[in-house]
Amino acid sequence: MGAKRKSHSVGFKAKVAIAAVREQETVAQLSSRYSVHSSQIHQWKRHLLEGAEGLFDTVGRPRKGKSDEVSVDELYEQIGRLKMELEWLKKKGSSAESVGKNGL
C-alpha cells in the first residue's frame, strides 16, 4: 500500500510560500528544511503571488462576509413566513366577516 498523503495547514503553506518569495534560501534548501517537494513549493509560491492582488482590491470597502449572506437568507425566509401569515389572516378575516354578517 502507498504512503498516505500529507495534509498541510494553510498557515504552513503560507509560511513556506513566503519563504520562497523572499528568496533568502534556494527552493532545494526550503524543500529539505520543510520536508516538502520543490514542485509543491513552486506551486504554493505561484498561488501566493497570483492571489496577492486580491488582498488589496477591497481596501477601503466593507467586506461581504458570511454574516451578510446569512442575514439576507434569513430576511427572505422571514418575508416568506410573513406572506404566508398574511394570506392566512386574509382567509380567516373573510370567513370571520361572513360569520359576523350572518350572526347579526
C-alpha positions as CSV (number, residue, x, y, z in Angstrom):
1,M,0.0,0.0,0.0
2,G,1.2,3.5,-0.8
3,A,2.2,6.2,1.7
4,K,-0.6,8.4,2.9
5,R,-0.6,11.9,1.6
6,K,0.4,14.7,3.9
7,S,-2.1,17.4,4.5
8,H,-0.5,20.7,5.3
9,S,-2.3,23.6,7.1
10,V,-2.9,26.9,5.4
11,G,-0.5,28.6,7.8
12,F,2.2,26.2,6.9
13,K,1.7,26.6,3.2
14,A,1.7,30.4,3.6
15,K,4.9,30.2,5.7
16,V,6.7,28.1,3.1
17,A,5.4,30.3,0.2
18,I,6.5,33.5,1.8
19,A,10.0,32.0,2.5
20,A,10.1,31.1,-1.2
21,V,9.2,34.6,-2.3
22,R,11.9,36.1,0.0
23,E,14.5,34.0,-1.9
24,Q,16.9,34.0,1.0
25,E,17.2,30.3,0.5
26,T,17.0,28.2,-2.6
27,V,13.9,26.1,-3.2
28,A,16.1,23.0,-2.7
29,Q,17.1,24.2,0.8
30,L,13.4,25.1,1.6
31,S,12.4,21.7,0.4
32,S,14.7,19.8,2.7
33,R,14.1,22.2,5.6
34,Y,10.3,21.8,5.5
35,S,10.2,18.3,4.0
36,V,8.1,19.4,1.0
37,H,8.8,18.6,-2.6
38,S,10.2,21.5,-4.6
39,S,7.4,21.5,-7.2
40,Q,4.9,21.9,-4.3
41,I,6.9,24.9,-3.1
42,H,6.8,26.4,-6.6
43,Q,3.0,25.8,-6.8
44,W,2.4,27.5,-3.4
45,K,4.6,30.4,-4.3
46,R,2.8,30.9,-7.6
47,H,-0.6,30.6,-5.8
48,L,0.6,33.3,-3.3
49,L,1.7,35.7,-6.0
50,E,-1.4,35.2,-8.1
51,G,-3.7,35.8,-5.2
52,A,-1.8,38.7,-3.7
53,E,-3.7,41.3,-5.7
54,G,-7.0,40.0,-4.3
55,L,-5.8,41.2,-0.9
56,F,-5.7,44.8,-2.0
57,D,-8.7,45.1,-4.3
58,T,-11.1,45.5,-1.4
59,V,-9.1,48.0,0.7
60,G,-11.4,50.8,2.0
61,R,-14.5,48.9,1.1
62,P,-16.5,46.9,3.5
63,R,-16.1,43.2,3.0
64,K,-19.0,40.9,2.4
65,G,-18.8,38.1,4.8
66,K,-20.9,35.1,5.6
67,S,-22.9,37.1,8.1
68,D,-24.2,39.3,5.3
69,E,-25.2,36.3,3.2
70,V,-26.9,34.6,6.2
71,S,-28.8,37.7,7.1
72,V,-30.1,38.1,3.5
73,D,-31.2,34.5,3.6
74,E,-32.9,35.0,6.9
75,L,-34.7,38.1,5.6
76,Y,-36.0,36.2,2.6
77,E,-37.2,33.4,4.9
78,Q,-38.9,35.9,7.2
79,I,-40.6,37.6,4.1
80,G,-41.9,34.1,3.1
81,R,-43.3,33.5,6.6
82,L,-44.9,36.9,6.7
83,K,-46.6,36.4,3.3
84,M,-48.0,33.1,4.5
85,E,-49.3,34.6,7.7
86,L,-50.9,37.5,5.8
87,E,-52.7,35.1,3.4
88,W,-53.9,33.0,6.4
89,L,-55.2,36.2,8.1
90,K,-56.9,37.3,5.0
91,K,-58.7,34.0,4.7
92,K,-59.6,34.0,8.4
93,G,-60.7,37.6,8.2
94,S,-63.0,37.0,5.2
95,S,-64.6,33.9,6.9
96,A,-65.0,35.8,10.2
97,E,-66.7,38.7,8.3
98,S,-69.2,36.3,6.7
99,V,-69.9,34.7,10.1
100,G,-70.3,38.1,11.7
101,K,-72.8,39.2,9.0
102,N,-74.8,36.0,9.2
103,G,-74.8,36.1,13.0
104,L,-76.4,39.6,13.3
